[in-house]
Amino acid sequence: MPVAIFDMDGVLYRGSMLMPYAKETLERLRRAGWQVFFATNNSTATRDEYVQRLSKLGLGGDAEHIVTSAYATAHYLERLDPKPRDVYVVGADGLRAEIRATGIAVRDASSLPGVEPPDDAAADGVDPGAMRRYLTSIALPLPADTVVVGLDLHVTYAKIAEAQRCILAGALFVCSNRDRAYPVEGRLLPGAGTIVAAIEVATGTTAICIGKPEPFLFEEVLRRAGERHAVVIGDSTDYDMVAAHRVGAVGVLILTGLTEESAVEHARGEAVPDRVVRSLRELFDLPEFAGV
C-alpha cells in the first residue's frame, strides 16, 4: 500500500486554523487505499494528545499513525545501553510524558532549581545582580545524567543554567529537534532550535538531534507501514525535504508554512524538493498521486 507522510504544523493547520483542503486531501487518500501517517518535530504534546487535536480538526488518525519528535526521542533513550536513570527536560510535559512511558525517570518541572525565584530576583530591571545571587545560593541536587531539550514556551534563564550545569558535569545532551521557527496563526514563533542553540553555546557541546532532518521519524513510519517507499509532504526544505531524501522518499514541498517560493531556488543537495505545490489541492496534479 502506498504511504503518505504529512508534517502537520504549516501543512495541515497553523495553530488552530485548518489549512484549505486538508480534510478532503486525507479523506481522498484513505479512500484510495493509501496509508496516511503524520510526523512532526513538535515535541510539546504526546501522541494521544495529537489524536485528540486531529480529531477536533476533523482529520482523523490514531496513535499508531503518528510519530512525534517526543516519541522518537523517548525511544532513542530507551535503546541506549546503559539507559538514562535521571533525565532533566527543558521542554513541555508532553516530552516528559513520552520519556516516562518508556520507564525512564524524568524530573518534574516543579523540581527545577530556581523555578520560583523571590520577587527581587524575578523582577526585570530592578536589581540586575539579584538573579545571579539567588542562583548561586540555592541548594542543588546531583546533576542529571541526561539533558533533553525540546520546545519550551516558558523557558527561563534558570532552566538554561541547570541544563548547562548538568551537561558540564558530563550529562548526555539530546534534543528533540532544531527547528528555528514554527508557523502559527498569522506569524512565526521561535522553535526548539533557538533554545538548543543557547545551551550549545553555554556548554560548548553539540546536542544529539532526533527530529528532522535526521531520519529517525520517517524510519519509524516506514517500519510501521511495512514499506520502504513513501511520499513526504512538508513545509521545510532544511528539515522535511532532507529527512525525506535520507530515507529514500519523494519530498513534496508545500508553500503554506516555513518556506517561501523565493527560498526554494537557494536549496542545495538533499534540501532540494522533488516537487513544489502551493496548496494541498495541487498534490493530486503530481504524478505520485495520479489516479487518486
C-alpha positions as CSV (number, residue, x, y, z in Angstrom):
1,M,0.0,0.0,0.0
2,P,1.4,3.5,-0.9
3,V,2.4,5.7,2.1
4,A,2.0,9.4,2.5
5,I,3.7,11.1,5.4
6,F,2.4,14.6,6.4
7,D,4.1,17.2,8.5
8,M,1.4,18.9,10.5
9,D,2.2,22.5,11.6
10,G,2.1,24.6,8.4
11,V,0.9,21.8,6.2
12,L,-2.5,20.6,7.6
13,Y,-3.0,23.5,10.0
14,R,-1.5,26.7,11.5
15,G,-2.2,26.8,15.2
16,S,-5.9,26.1,15.5
17,M,-6.6,27.2,11.9
18,L,-7.2,24.3,9.4
19,M,-5.5,24.7,6.1
20,P,-7.7,24.7,3.0
21,Y,-8.5,21.2,1.5
22,A,-6.7,19.4,4.4
23,K,-9.7,17.3,5.4
24,E,-10.6,16.5,1.8
25,T,-6.9,15.5,1.0
26,L,-6.7,13.0,3.8
27,E,-10.1,11.5,3.0
28,R,-9.3,11.2,-0.7
29,L,-6.0,9.4,0.0
30,R,-7.6,7.0,2.5
31,R,-10.4,6.1,0.1
32,A,-7.8,5.3,-2.5
33,G,-6.1,2.9,-0.1
34,W,-3.1,5.0,1.0
35,Q,-1.6,4.6,4.4
36,V,-1.6,8.2,5.9
37,F,0.9,9.0,8.6
38,F,1.7,12.1,10.5
39,A,5.3,13.0,11.6
40,T,6.1,16.2,13.4
41,N,9.1,17.8,15.1
42,N,6.8,19.4,17.6
43,S,7.7,17.8,21.0
44,T,5.1,19.6,23.2
45,A,2.3,17.0,23.0
46,T,2.0,13.3,23.4
47,R,0.7,11.1,20.5
48,D,-2.6,10.7,22.3
49,E,-2.9,14.5,22.6
50,Y,-2.2,14.7,18.8
51,V,-5.0,12.2,18.2
52,Q,-7.4,14.5,20.1
53,R,-6.1,17.5,18.1
54,L,-6.5,15.8,14.8
55,S,-10.0,14.6,15.7
56,K,-11.1,18.0,16.8
57,L,-10.0,19.3,13.4
58,G,-11.8,16.5,11.6
59,L,-8.6,15.0,10.2
60,G,-8.9,11.5,11.7
61,G,-5.9,9.3,12.5
62,D,-4.8,7.2,15.5
63,A,-1.7,7.0,17.7
64,E,-0.2,4.2,15.5
65,H,-0.1,6.6,12.6
66,I,1.5,9.5,14.5
67,V,5.3,9.8,15.1
68,T,6.4,12.9,17.0
69,S,10.0,14.0,18.0
70,A,9.0,13.5,21.6
71,Y,8.1,9.9,21.0
72,A,11.2,9.3,18.9
73,T,13.4,10.9,21.5
74,A,11.9,8.7,24.2
75,H,12.6,5.5,22.3
76,Y,16.1,6.7,21.4
77,L,16.8,7.0,25.1
78,E,15.2,3.6,25.8
79,R,17.6,1.9,23.4
80,L,20.7,3.3,25.0
81,D,22.9,0.9,27.0
82,P,23.0,1.8,29.7
83,K,19.7,3.6,29.8
84,P,19.5,7.0,31.4
85,R,18.4,6.9,35.1
86,D,17.8,10.6,35.7
87,V,16.6,12.9,32.9
88,Y,16.3,16.7,33.1
89,V,14.0,18.1,30.4
90,V,13.9,21.6,29.1
91,G,10.6,21.3,27.3
92,A,6.9,20.6,27.7
93,D,5.1,18.0,29.7
94,G,4.3,16.1,26.5
95,L,8.0,15.4,26.1
96,R,8.3,14.3,29.8
97,A,5.3,12.0,29.5
98,E,6.6,10.2,26.4
99,I,10.0,9.6,28.1
100,R,8.3,8.4,31.3
101,A,6.2,6.0,29.3
102,T,9.4,4.0,28.5
103,G,10.1,3.5,32.2
104,I,12.9,6.2,32.4
105,A,12.8,8.5,35.4
106,V,12.3,12.2,34.5
107,R,12.5,15.1,36.8
108,D,9.3,17.1,37.5
109,A,9.3,20.6,36.1
110,S,8.5,21.9,39.6
111,S,11.7,20.4,40.9
112,L,13.9,22.7,38.8
113,P,16.4,24.6,41.0
114,G,15.5,28.3,40.8
115,V,12.0,27.7,39.4
116,E,10.4,30.1,41.9
117,P,12.8,33.0,42.5
118,P,11.9,35.7,45.0
119,D,10.4,38.9,43.8
120,D,13.6,40.9,43.8
121,A,15.3,38.2,41.6
122,A,12.3,37.7,39.3
123,A,11.7,41.5,38.7
124,D,13.3,42.7,35.4
125,G,15.5,45.8,35.6
126,V,15.2,46.3,39.4
127,D,18.4,44.6,40.6
128,P,20.5,43.0,37.8
129,G,22.6,41.0,40.3
130,A,19.6,39.6,42.3
131,M,19.1,36.6,40.0
132,R,22.8,35.7,40.0
133,R,23.0,35.8,43.8
134,Y,19.8,33.7,44.0
135,L,21.1,31.0,41.6
136,T,24.4,30.7,43.3
137,S,22.8,30.5,46.8
138,I,20.2,27.7,46.3
139,A,20.8,24.1,47.2
140,L,21.4,22.0,44.1
141,P,20.7,18.3,43.5
142,L,23.2,16.0,41.9
143,P,23.4,16.7,38.2
144,A,21.1,14.7,35.9
145,D,22.8,12.1,33.7
146,T,20.9,13.2,30.6
147,V,19.5,16.5,29.4
148,V,16.8,16.5,26.8
149,V,15.7,19.8,25.1
150,G,12.6,20.5,23.2
151,L,10.2,23.4,22.6
152,D,9.6,25.2,25.8
153,L,7.2,28.2,25.7
154,H,8.2,29.0,29.3
155,V,11.9,28.8,29.0
156,T,13.8,30.8,31.6
157,Y,17.4,31.7,32.5
158,A,17.3,29.3,35.4
159,K,16.3,26.4,33.1
160,I,19.2,27.1,30.8
161,A,21.5,27.4,33.7
162,E,20.5,24.0,35.1
163,A,20.9,22.4,31.7
164,Q,24.4,23.9,31.4
165,R,25.3,22.7,34.9
166,C,24.3,19.1,34.1
167,I,26.0,19.0,30.7
168,L,29.2,20.4,32.0
169,A,29.2,17.7,34.7
170,G,29.0,15.1,32.0
171,A,25.3,14.6,31.1
172,L,24.3,13.3,27.7
173,F,22.8,16.2,25.7
174,V,19.9,15.2,23.4
175,C,17.4,17.5,21.6
176,S,14.1,16.6,20.1
177,N,14.7,18.9,17.1
178,R,16.4,22.0,15.9
179,D,13.5,23.9,14.2
180,R,14.3,27.5,14.0
181,A,10.6,28.5,14.0
182,Y,7.1,27.1,13.7
183,P,4.1,28.6,12.0
184,V,1.0,29.7,14.0
185,E,-2.0,31.9,13.1
186,G,-0.6,34.9,11.1
187,R,3.1,34.6,12.1
188,L,6.1,32.5,13.1
189,L,7.3,31.8,16.6
190,P,10.8,30.7,17.7
191,G,11.3,27.0,17.6
192,A,13.1,24.5,19.8
193,G,16.4,25.1,17.9
194,T,16.5,28.6,19.5
195,I,16.8,27.0,23.0
196,V,19.1,24.2,21.8
197,A,21.5,26.8,20.3
198,A,21.6,28.8,23.6
199,I,22.5,25.7,25.6
200,E,25.1,24.6,23.0
201,V,26.8,28.0,23.2
202,A,26.6,27.8,27.1
203,T,28.3,24.4,27.2
204,G,30.4,24.2,24.1
205,T,28.7,20.8,23.4
206,T,26.6,19.8,20.4
207,A,23.3,18.1,21.0
208,I,22.4,14.7,19.5
209,C,19.4,15.6,17.4
210,I,16.5,13.1,17.0
211,G,13.9,15.0,14.9
212,K,14.0,16.0,11.3
213,P,16.3,16.5,9.3
214,E,17.6,13.3,10.9
215,P,15.9,10.2,9.5
216,F,14.6,8.6,12.8
217,L,11.0,9.9,12.5
218,F,10.5,8.7,8.9
219,E,12.3,5.4,9.5
220,E,9.8,4.7,12.3
221,V,6.9,5.5,9.9
222,L,8.3,3.1,7.3
223,R,8.8,0.4,9.9
224,R,5.2,0.7,11.0
225,A,3.9,0.9,7.4
226,G,5.8,-2.2,6.4
227,E,7.0,-0.3,3.3
228,R,10.3,1.1,2.0
229,H,9.0,3.9,-0.1
230,A,6.8,7.0,0.7
231,V,5.9,10.5,-0.3
232,V,6.6,13.2,2.3
233,I,4.6,16.4,2.3
234,G,6.3,19.1,4.3
235,D,6.8,22.9,4.5
236,S,10.6,23.0,5.1
237,T,13.5,22.3,2.7
238,D,16.0,22.1,5.6
239,Y,14.0,19.6,7.7
240,D,11.3,17.8,5.8
241,M,13.0,17.5,2.4
242,V,16.4,16.5,3.8
243,A,14.8,13.9,6.1
244,A,12.7,12.5,3.2
245,H,15.7,12.1,1.0
246,R,17.7,10.4,3.8
247,V,15.1,7.6,3.8
248,G,14.7,7.4,0.1
249,A,11.3,9.1,0.0
250,V,9.9,11.6,-2.5
251,G,9.9,15.1,-1.0
252,V,6.9,17.4,-1.8
253,L,7.4,20.9,-0.5
254,I,4.2,22.9,0.2
255,L,4.5,26.7,0.4
256,T,2.0,27.2,3.2
257,G,4.3,27.2,6.2
258,L,8.0,27.9,6.8
259,T,9.3,28.2,3.2
260,E,8.6,30.9,0.7
261,E,8.8,30.2,-3.0
262,S,11.8,32.6,-3.4
263,A,13.8,30.4,-1.0
264,V,13.4,27.2,-3.0
265,E,16.0,28.3,-5.5
266,H,18.6,28.5,-2.8
267,A,18.1,24.9,-1.6
268,R,21.0,22.6,-2.2
269,G,21.7,18.9,-2.1
270,E,19.3,16.9,0.0
271,A,17.2,20.1,0.7
272,V,16.1,20.4,-2.9
273,P,12.4,19.3,-3.2
274,D,11.3,16.8,-5.8
275,R,8.0,18.6,-6.2
276,V,6.7,22.0,-5.1
277,V,3.0,22.8,-4.6
278,R,1.2,25.9,-3.3
279,S,-1.8,24.1,-1.8
280,L,-2.9,20.7,-0.8
281,R,-5.3,20.6,-3.7
282,E,-2.3,20.7,-6.1
283,L,-1.0,17.4,-4.7
284,F,-3.3,15.5,-7.0
285,D,-1.8,17.1,-10.1
286,L,1.5,15.3,-9.3
287,P,2.4,12.0,-10.9
288,E,2.9,10.4,-7.5
289,F,-0.8,10.8,-6.9
290,A,-2.0,10.0,-10.4
291,G,-5.4,8.4,-10.3
292,V,-6.2,9.2,-6.7
